[in-house]
């Protein structure tokens, strides 16, 4: 029924096993930030009340408004520098566009992409921390083996 109204209500959206490629520096310039910047620019131009009032005055239909009650992304894989990281935890967004005004498709995209970008950066940071811990553990194991080996030689 909502398809015929000013605001389309979507009960749920589920995205399964998307593959996300992060190119560039997670702390600097990268493709996800660039895409998010482009979406933000688009969202600014499409969601203003003045823009919708201008569209109505010109006889055009204002931008579609949405409400998404539940948005789930599950099983997302991140590729970074040729390495596939462990699967991201589920990403859930709720009550997007609740209320009479709703949100534009650009604002929906912005909200979802911002959350995906945050989770991707967290996964890259966690993977880097794990690599650091692994290197530290390898270093400790090497020192222990050398110490044990030297100790064995000195006993002889």
TORPA-4810 file (N, C-alpha, C, O; in nm, 3 decimals):
<nodes>
NODE_1_0.081_-0.120_0.000_0.000_0.000_0.000_0.086_0.127_0.000_0.049_0.229_-0.057_X
NODE_2_0.202_0.117_0.066_0.285_0.237_0.078_0.345_0.280_-0.055_0.392_0.393_-0.068_X
NODE_3_0.345_0.192_-0.155_0.400_0.229_-0.286_0.324_0.344_-0.350_0.378_0.415_-0.435_X
NODE_4_0.199_0.362_-0.311_0.117_0.469_-0.368_0.119_0.596_-0.283_0.060_0.696_-0.321_X
NODE_5_0.187_0.592_-0.169_0.191_0.709_-0.081_0.319_0.789_-0.104_0.402_0.754_-0.188_X
NODE_6_0.332_0.898_-0.028_0.451_0.984_-0.038_0.575_0.918_0.022_0.687_0.955_-0.011_X
NODE_7_0.553_0.819_0.109_0.665_0.751_0.174_0.647_0.600_0.157_0.543_0.543_0.190_X
NODE_8_0.751_0.537_0.104_0.750_0.392_0.084_0.808_0.326_0.209_0.919_0.360_0.251_X
NODE_9_0.734_0.232_0.266_0.778_0.162_0.387_0.828_0.024_0.347_0.756_-0.055_0.286_X
NODE_10_0.953_-0.004_0.384_1.014_-0.134_0.359_1.038_-0.198_0.494_1.107_-0.141_0.579_X
NODE_11_0.983_-0.316_0.515_0.995_-0.383_0.645_1.138_-0.429_0.670_1.192_-0.407_0.779_X
NODE_12_1.201_-0.493_0.570_1.339_-0.538_0.591_1.412_-0.555_0.459_1.353_-0.582_0.354_X
NODE_13_1.543_-0.536_0.468_1.635_-0.560_0.355_1.748_-0.644_0.410_1.804_-0.614_0.516_X
NODE_14_1.783_-0.750_0.338_1.894_-0.836_0.380_1.991_-0.849_0.263_1.953_-0.888_0.153_X
NODE_15_2.116_-0.814_0.289_2.223_-0.828_0.190_2.315_-0.937_0.241_2.371_-0.927_0.350_X
NODE_16_2.331_-1.043_0.161_2.412_-1.156_0.204_2.544_-1.162_0.127_2.548_-1.151_0.005_X
NODE_17_2.650_-1.181_0.202_2.785_-1.207_0.152_2.837_-1.106_0.049_2.886_-1.146_-0.057_X
NODE_18_2.825_-0.975_0.077_2.886_-0.879_-0.015_3.039_-0.885_-0.002_3.091_-0.922_0.103_X
NODE_19_3.107_-0.847_-0.107_3.253_-0.842_-0.104_3.294_-0.695_-0.117_3.257_-0.627_-0.213_X
NODE_20_3.370_-0.649_-0.021_3.411_-0.509_-0.011_3.561_-0.503_-0.035_3.638_-0.573_0.031_X
NODE_21_3.602_-0.420_-0.128_3.744_-0.402_-0.154_3.785_-0.263_-0.108_3.732_-0.163_-0.155_X
NODE_22_3.880_-0.259_-0.016_3.934_-0.132_0.033_4.064_-0.107_-0.041_4.160_-0.184_-0.029_X
NODE_23_4.067_0.002_-0.115_4.188_0.040_-0.189_4.237_0.172_-0.134_4.159_0.266_-0.115_X
NODE_24_4.366_0.180_-0.110_4.423_0.303_-0.057_4.461_0.287_0.088_4.479_0.175_0.137_X
NODE_25_4.471_0.397_0.156_4.515_0.401_0.295_4.392_0.415_0.386_4.318_0.512_0.373_X
NODE_26_4.370_0.320_0.477_4.253_0.333_0.565_4.257_0.459_0.651_4.152_0.506_0.696_X
NODE_27_4.376_0.514_0.675_4.388_0.635_0.756_4.389_0.762_0.671_4.383_0.873_0.725_X
NODE_28_4.397_0.746_0.540_4.404_0.862_0.451_4.306_0.846_0.336_4.190_0.811_0.356_X
NODE_29_4.354_0.873_0.216_4.269_0.865_0.098_4.243_0.718_0.063_4.336_0.638_0.056_X
NODE_30_4.116_0.685_0.040_4.081_0.550_-0.001_3.948_0.553_-0.076_3.875_0.652_-0.073_X
NODE_31_3.918_0.443_-0.142_3.799_0.437_-0.226_3.668_0.447_-0.148_3.572_0.507_-0.197_X
NODE_32_3.661_0.391_-0.028_3.536_0.396_0.048_3.504_0.538_0.093_3.389_0.581_0.089_X
NODE_33_3.606_0.611_0.137_3.584_0.751_0.176_3.541_0.835_0.055_3.454_0.922_0.067_X
NODE_34_3.600_0.807_-0.060_3.565_0.882_-0.181_3.420_0.856_-0.221_3.347_0.948_-0.257_X
NODE_35_3.378_0.730_-0.214_3.239_0.696_-0.246_3.145_0.764_-0.146_3.043_0.821_-0.185_X
NODE_36_3.180_0.759_-0.018_3.097_0.822_0.085_3.089_0.973_0.064_2.982_1.032_0.082_X
NODE_37_3.199_1.036_0.026_3.198_1.180_-0.004_3.102_1.210_-0.120_3.026_1.308_-0.115_X
NODE_38_3.105_1.127_-0.224_3.015_1.146_-0.338_2.869_1.129_-0.297_2.783_1.206_-0.340_X
NODE_39_2.841_1.030_-0.213_2.704_1.009_-0.165_2.659_1.127_-0.080_2.546_1.172_-0.091_X
NODE_40_2.749_1.177_0.006_2.715_1.293_0.090_2.680_1.415_0.005_2.586_1.487_0.035_X
NODE_41_2.755_1.436_-0.101_2.727_1.548_-0.192_2.590_1.531_-0.256_2.513_1.626_-0.265_X
NODE_42_2.560_1.411_-0.300_2.430_1.383_-0.362_2.318_1.399_-0.262_2.214_1.456_-0.293_X
NODE_43_2.339_1.348_-0.140_2.236_1.356_-0.036_2.203_1.500_0.000_2.087_1.534_0.023_X
NODE_44_2.304_1.585_0.004_2.282_1.726_0.038_2.191_1.793_-0.065_2.109_1.878_-0.031_X
NODE_45_2.206_1.755_-0.190_2.126_1.815_-0.296_1.986_1.759_-0.308_1.899_1.821_-0.369_X
NODE_46_1.962_1.640_-0.250_1.833_1.577_-0.272_1.738_1.579_-0.154_1.621_1.546_-0.169_X
NODE_47_1.787_1.618_-0.036_1.702_1.602_0.080_1.647_1.732_0.138_1.573_1.728_0.237_X
NODE_48_1.680_1.842_0.082_1.637_1.966_0.146_1.489_1.992_0.123_1.434_1.959_0.018_X
NODE_49_1.427_2.050_0.223_1.285_2.086_0.215_1.264_2.185_0.101_1.165_2.177_0.029_X
NODE_50_1.357_2.278_0.086_1.345_2.378_-0.020_1.346_2.313_-0.157_1.272_2.354_-0.246_X
NODE_51_1.430_2.211_-0.175_1.437_2.142_-0.303_1.303_2.075_-0.333_1.255_2.083_-0.445_X
NODE_52_1.243_2.010_-0.233_1.114_1.945_-0.254_1.004_2.047_-0.278_0.915_2.022_-0.360_X
NODE_53_1.007_2.163_-0.209_0.906_2.266_-0.232_0.921_2.325_-0.372_0.821_2.354_-0.437_X
NODE_54_1.044_2.343_-0.418_1.070_2.393_-0.553_1.019_2.293_-0.656_0.959_2.331_-0.757_X
NODE_55_1.042_2.164_-0.630_0.994_2.060_-0.723_0.842_2.061_-0.731_0.786_2.049_-0.840_X
NODE_56_0.775_2.075_-0.617_0.628_2.080_-0.617_0.578_2.202_-0.693_0.485_2.192_-0.774_X
NODE_57_0.641_2.318_-0.668_0.600_2.442_-0.735_0.617_2.432_-0.886_0.539_2.489_-0.961_X
NODE_58_0.718_2.360_-0.929_0.743_2.345_-1.072_0.658_2.235_-1.134_0.665_2.209_-1.254_X
NODE_59_0.577_2.169_-1.049_0.492_2.062_-1.101_0.562_1.928_-1.107_0.507_1.831_-1.158_X
NODE_60_0.683_1.922_-1.055_0.758_1.796_-1.053_0.729_1.722_-0.923_0.688_1.781_-0.824_X
NODE_61_0.751_1.594_-0.926_0.732_1.514_-0.806_0.856_1.529_-0.718_0.968_1.515_-0.767_X
NODE_62_0.838_1.557_-0.587_0.954_1.566_-0.498_1.020_1.430_-0.484_0.961_1.327_-0.519_X
NODE_63_1.142_1.429_-0.433_1.215_1.302_-0.422_1.140_1.204_-0.331_1.077_1.244_-0.233_X
NODE_64_1.149_1.078_-0.367_1.082_0.971_-0.293_1.136_0.965_-0.152_1.256_0.978_-0.129_X
NODE_65_1.047_0.945_-0.058_1.086_0.927_0.081_1.069_0.780_0.117_0.978_0.712_0.069_X
NODE_66_1.159_0.732_0.201_1.160_0.592_0.240_1.159_0.576_0.390_1.196_0.667_0.465_X
NODE_67_1.115_0.460_0.433_1.133_0.414_0.570_1.177_0.268_0.559_1.110_0.187_0.496_X
NODE_68_1.290_0.236_0.620_1.338_0.098_0.623_1.347_0.059_0.769_1.428_0.112_0.845_X
NODE_69_1.262_-0.035_0.807_1.255_-0.074_0.947_1.377_-0.156_0.991_1.422_-0.143_1.105_X
NODE_70_1.429_-0.239_0.902_1.541_-0.326_0.939_1.628_-0.350_0.817_1.579_-0.392_0.712_X
NODE_71_1.757_-0.323_0.830_1.854_-0.343_0.721_1.966_-0.428_0.777_2.031_-0.390_0.875_X
NODE_72_1.990_-0.544_0.716_2.091_-0.638_0.763_2.191_-0.670_0.652_2.152_-0.702_0.539_X
NODE_73_2.319_-0.659_0.686_2.425_-0.704_0.597_2.497_-0.816_0.671_2.548_-0.796_0.781_X
NODE_74_2.502_-0.933_0.610_2.560_-1.049_0.677_2.663_-1.117_0.587_2.647_-1.121_0.465_X
NODE_75_2.768_-1.170_0.649_2.870_-1.244_0.575_2.957_-1.160_0.485_3.010_-1.211_0.385_X
NODE_76_2.975_-1.032_0.516_3.055_-0.944_0.432_3.203_-0.979_0.442_3.256_-1.000_0.551_X
NODE_77_3.268_-0.984_0.327_3.412_-1.010_0.323_3.483_-0.884_0.276_3.435_-0.813_0.187_X
NODE_78_3.598_-0.857_0.338_3.677_-0.739_0.304_3.807_-0.784_0.240_3.878_-0.870_0.293_X
NODE_79_3.839_-0.724_0.127_3.966_-0.747_0.059_4.048_-0.620_0.073_4.003_-0.510_0.040_X
NODE_80_4.171_-0.638_0.125_4.259_-0.523_0.145_4.402_-0.566_0.116_4.453_-0.660_0.177_X
NODE_81_4.466_-0.496_0.024_4.605_-0.524_-0.015_4.626_-0.671_-0.052_4.725_-0.732_-0.014_X
NODE_82_4.531_-0.727_-0.127_4.545_-0.864_-0.174_4.513_-0.971_-0.071_4.530_-1.090_-0.097_X
NODE_83_4.468_-0.930_0.046_4.436_-1.025_0.153_4.286_-1.017_0.181_4.229_-0.908_0.187_X
NODE_84_4.223_-1.133_0.199_4.084_-1.136_0.240_4.081_-1.150_0.392_4.132_-1.247_0.448_X
NODE_85_4.021_-1.053_0.456_4.013_-1.050_0.602_3.900_-1.141_0.650_3.814_-1.180_0.571_X
NODE_86_3.899_-1.174_0.778_3.787_-1.253_0.831_3.654_-1.180_0.805_3.650_-1.057_0.795_X
NODE_87_3.549_-1.257_0.795_3.416_-1.203_0.768_3.378_-1.099_0.873_3.399_-1.118_0.993_X
NODE_88_3.321_-0.989_0.826_3.275_-0.884_0.917_3.160_-0.935_1.003_3.084_-1.022_0.961_X
NODE_89_3.147_-0.881_1.123_3.027_-0.913_1.201_2.904_-0.858_1.128_2.916_-0.767_1.046_X
NODE_90_2.788_-0.913_1.158_2.666_-0.863_1.095_2.652_-0.714_1.122_2.683_-0.665_1.230_X
NODE_91_2.603_-0.644_1.021_2.578_-0.500_1.031_2.427_-0.482_1.028_2.361_-0.520_0.932_X
NODE_92_2.374_-0.423_1.134_2.230_-0.404_1.144_2.199_-0.256_1.162_2.262_-0.186_1.241_X
NODE_93_2.102_-0.211_1.086_2.051_-0.075_1.102_1.900_-0.086_1.119_1.834_-0.165_1.051_X
NODE_94_1.846_-0.006_1.208_1.702_-0.012_1.236_1.639_0.127_1.228_1.703_0.229_1.251_X
NODE_95_1.512_0.125_1.194_1.428_0.245_1.198_1.484_0.361_1.115_1.484_0.476_1.160_X
NODE_96_1.532_0.331_0.998_1.581_0.435_0.908_1.461_0.506_0.844_1.379_0.442_0.778_X
NODE_97_1.451_0.634_0.864_1.341_0.711_0.806_1.211_0.702_0.882_1.106_0.734_0.828_X
NODE_98_1.217_0.659_1.008_1.095_0.656_1.090_1.044_0.799_1.104_1.122_0.894_1.102_X
NODE_99_0.917_0.813_1.119_0.859_0.947_1.133_0.796_0.990_1.002_0.812_0.922_0.901_X
NODE_100_0.728_1.100_1.003_0.652_1.141_0.885_0.737_1.182_0.764_0.694_1.165_0.650_X
NODE_101_0.856_1.233_0.788_0.938_1.281_0.677_1.009_1.171_0.600_1.032_1.184_0.480_X
NODE_102_1.045_1.060_0.668_1.120_0.954_0.601_1.259_1.000_0.565_1.307_1.102_0.615_X
NODE_103_1.325_0.925_0.478_1.456_0.964_0.428_1.458_0.944_0.277_1.378_0.868_0.222_X
NODE_104_1.550_1.011_0.212_1.564_0.995_0.067_1.648_0.870_0.038_1.717_0.820_0.127_X
NODE_105_1.641_0.819_-0.084_1.730_0.708_-0.120_1.878_0.743_-0.099_1.957_0.657_-0.059_X
NODE_106_1.914_0.868_-0.125_2.054_0.909_-0.104_2.090_0.903_0.044_2.200_0.861_0.079_X
NODE_107_1.999_0.944_0.132_2.026_0.938_0.275_2.033_0.794_0.325_2.112_0.763_0.414_X
NODE_108_1.952_0.707_0.268_1.958_0.564_0.302_2.094_0.508_0.262_2.158_0.437_0.340_X
NODE_109_2.138_0.539_0.142_2.268_0.494_0.094_2.379_0.546_0.184_2.472_0.473_0.218_X
NODE_110_2.369_0.672_0.222_2.468_0.735_0.309_2.476_0.664_0.444_2.586_0.636_0.493_X
NODE_111_2.363_0.634_0.504_2.361_0.567_0.635_2.422_0.428_0.627_2.501_0.389_0.713_X
NODE_112_2.385_0.353_0.524_2.436_0.216_0.509_2.586_0.218_0.478_2.663_0.145_0.540_X
NODE_113_2.626_0.302_0.384_2.767_0.307_0.346_2.855_0.357_0.460_2.967_0.309_0.476_X
NODE_114_2.807_0.451_0.539_2.884_0.499_0.654_2.909_0.385_0.753_3.020_0.372_0.805_X
NODE_115_2.808_0.305_0.779_2.823_0.193_0.872_2.916_0.087_0.814_3.001_0.033_0.886_X
NODE_116_2.903_0.056_0.686_2.991_-0.042_0.620_3.135_0.008_0.624_3.227_-0.070_0.651_X
NODE_117_3.156_0.135_0.597_3.291_0.192_0.599_3.352_0.183_0.739_3.467_0.143_0.753_X
NODE_118_3.276_0.219_0.840_3.325_0.209_0.979_3.365_0.066_1.013_3.473_0.043_1.067_X
NODE_119_3.279_-0.029_0.982_3.307_-0.170_1.014_3.427_-0.222_0.935_3.505_-0.303_0.987_X
NODE_120_3.442_-0.177_0.811_3.556_-0.218_0.729_3.686_-0.166_0.789_3.783_-0.240_0.799_X
NODE_121_3.687_-0.039_0.830_3.808_0.018_0.892_3.842_-0.054_1.022_3.959_-0.077_1.051_X
NODE_122_3.741_-0.088_1.101_3.765_-0.163_1.224_3.828_-0.299_1.193_3.921_-0.341_1.262_X
NODE_123_3.780_-0.366_1.090_3.833_-0.498_1.053_3.977_-0.488_1.007_4.059_-0.574_1.041_X
NODE_124_4.010_-0.384_0.932_4.147_-0.364_0.885_4.238_-0.335_1.005_4.349_-0.388_1.013_X
NODE_125_4.192_-0.251_1.097_4.272_-0.219_1.216_4.294_-0.344_1.302_4.404_-0.366_1.353_X
NODE_126_4.189_-0.424_1.317_4.201_-0.547_1.396_4.297_-0.645_1.330_4.377_-0.710_1.398_X
NODE_127_4.291_-0.657_1.197_4.381_-0.746_1.126_4.526_-0.699_1.142_4.616_-0.781_1.159_X
NODE_128_4.548_-0.567_1.136_4.683_-0.514_1.154_4.733_-0.542_1.295_4.850_-0.577_1.314_X
NODE_129_4.645_-0.527_1.395_4.684_-0.555_1.533_4.718_-0.703_1.550_4.813_-0.738_1.620_X
NODE_130_4.640_-0.790_1.485_4.668_-0.934_1.493_4.800_-0.970_1.428_4.872_-1.057_1.477_X
NODE_131_4.833_-0.903_1.319_4.962_-0.927_1.253_5.074_-0.883_1.347_5.176_-0.952_1.359_X
NODE_132_5.056_-0.769_1.413_5.156_-0.722_1.508_5.175_-0.820_1.623_5.289_-0.846_1.663_X
NODE_133_5.065_-0.874_1.677_5.073_-0.973_1.785_5.143_-1.099_1.737_5.224_-1.157_1.810_X
NODE_134_5.111_-1.143_1.616_5.174_-1.263_1.562_5.324_-1.243_1.547_5.402_-1.332_1.580_X
NODE_135_5.364_-1.126_1.499_5.506_-1.097_1.483_5.574_-1.093_1.620_5.686_-1.142_1.636_X
NODE_136_5.507_-1.034_1.718_5.563_-1.028_1.853_5.580_-1.169_1.910_5.683_-1.200_1.968_X
NODE_137_5.479_-1.254_1.892_5.486_-1.392_1.942_5.596_-1.470_1.872_5.667_-1.549_1.935_X
NODE_138_5.611_-1.447_1.740_5.720_-1.514_1.667_5.855_-1.470_1.722_5.946_-1.551_1.737_X
NODE_139_5.866_-1.342_1.752_5.991_-1.290_1.808_6.022_-1.352_1.943_6.136_-1.388_1.970_X
NODE_140_5.920_-1.365_2.028_5.939_-1.425_2.160_5.977_-1.572_2.147_6.065_-1.621_2.218_X
NODE_141_5.911_-1.643_2.056_5.942_-1.785_2.035_6.086_-1.801_1.987_6.158_-1.891_2.030_X
NODE_142_6.126_-1.711_1.896_6.263_-1.718_1.845_6.365_-1.694_1.955_6.466_-1.764_1.962_X
NODE_143_6.340_-1.595_2.040_6.430_-1.565_2.151_6.436_-1.684_2.246_6.544_-1.722_2.292_X
NODE_144_6.321_-1.744_2.277_6.317_-1.861_2.365_6.397_-1.977_2.307_6.471_-2.044_2.379_X
NODE_145_6.383_-2.001_2.177_6.456_-2.110_2.113_6.606_-2.083_2.115_6.685_-2.174_2.141_X
NODE_146_6.643_-1.960_2.088_6.786_-1.924_2.089_6.842_-1.939_2.230_6.950_-1.994_2.249_X
NODE_147_6.768_-1.888_2.329_6.813_-1.897_2.469_6.826_-2.041_2.512_6.924_-2.079_2.576_X
NODE_148_6.727_-2.122_2.477_6.731_-2.265_2.511_6.849_-2.332_2.442_6.920_-2.413_2.502_X
NODE_149_6.869_-2.297_2.316_6.981_-2.356_2.240_7.115_-2.318_2.298_7.203_-2.402_2.311_X
NODE_150_7.132_-2.190_2.333_7.256_-2.143_2.392_7.278_-2.211_2.529_7.388_-2.254_2.562_X
NODE_151_7.169_-2.217_2.605_7.177_-2.283_2.737_7.220_-2.427_2.723_7.300_-2.475_2.803_X
NODE_152_7.169_-2.495_2.624_7.207_-2.634_2.600_7.352_-2.647_2.561_7.419_-2.742_2.602_X
NODE_153_7.402_-2.552_2.484_7.543_-2.555_2.443_7.635_-2.531_2.562_7.740_-2.593_2.574_X
NODE_154_7.594_-2.439_2.649_7.679_-2.404_2.764_7.686_-2.517_2.866_7.785_-2.528_2.939_X
NODE_155_7.583_-2.601_2.871_7.584_-2.713_2.965_7.685_-2.821_2.922_7.733_-2.900_3.004_X
NODE_156_7.715_-2.822_2.794_7.805_-2.927_2.744_7.946_-2.899_2.774_8.034_-2.977_2.738_X
</nodes>
